[in-house]
Amino acid sequence: MKMIFCVLMGSPRLKGNTAELLKPFLEELENSKADVTYIQLAEKNIMPCKGCYACQDVSGEYGCIQQDDVAEIMEEIIKCDCIVLATPIYSWYCTAPMKALLDRHYGLNKFYRTAKGSLWEGKKVAIVATHGYDAEYGAGPFETGIKRLCEHSKLDYVGLYSVRDMDDDGGMTSFQTEDAITGARNFARKLLEK
């Protein structure tokens, strides 16, 4: 049975560094016959969570009252085996569209009111990140946040692959090196094996 991936691309630059790093990663998944849904969050209408908890009274479905693109994205998350959070790191965390989407996860966890259960428990979660500092300093805070989300939601955190932008000029050469490409391919293989 082929594995189903949902790659959430958080960069506002649709052909920027994160997209460049994803190229060999996605090629490896597709060459392995994985089913991949690629969602560019910058092209979606993602409103912030209202904290109203209306979703917590809706059983068996996401159930948010807001009329935006999030319900459609959540359906793709529910269908997949592995969620890949692909993002540049801005101010030690993911981009605003990805953060807004992550804040809307409440409808997947029915912990707080009359509805019970989880719509995503047991799914695998991975991170592909680009950043300007070394990995621990640059991507560490985001990785810590995702690990905590996974623990809380009973998701299986399977790791981080990241590359530092050594150019400091917005160029892509750091993400086109043999090491970066091989690392991205190896990370895809690792996720396919899990």
Stockholm file with secondary structure:
# STOCKHOLM 1.0

chainA/1-194         MKMIFCVLMGSPRLKGNTAELLKPFLEELENSKADVTYIQLAEKNIMPCKGCYACQDVSGEYGCIQQDDVAEIMEEIIKCDCIVLATPIYSWYCTAPMKALLDRHYGLNKFYRTAKGSLWEGKKVAIVATHGYDAEYGAGPFETGIKRLCEHSKLDYVGLYSVRDMDDDGGMTSFQTEDAITGARNFARKLLEK
#=GR chainA/1-194 SS CCCEEEEEECCSCTTSHHHHHHHHHHHHHHHTTCEEEEEEGGGSCCCCCCCCCGGGGCCSSCCCCCCSSHHHHHHHHHHCSEEEEEEECBTTBCCHHHHHHHHGGGGGEECSSSCCEESSTTCEEEEEEEESSCHHHHHHHHHHHHHHHHHHHTCEEEEEEEEECCSSSSCSGGGSSHHHHHHHHHHHHHHHHC
#=GC SS_cons         CCCEEEEEECCSCTTSHHHHHHHHHHHHHHHTTCEEEEEEGGGSCCCCCCCCCGGGGCCSSCCCCCCSSHHHHHHHHHHCSEEEEEEECBTTBCCHHHHHHHHGGGGGEECSSSCCEESSTTCEEEEEEEESSCHHHHHHHHHHHHHHHHHHHTCEEEEEEEEECCSSSSCSGGGSSHHHHHHHHHHHHHHHHC
//
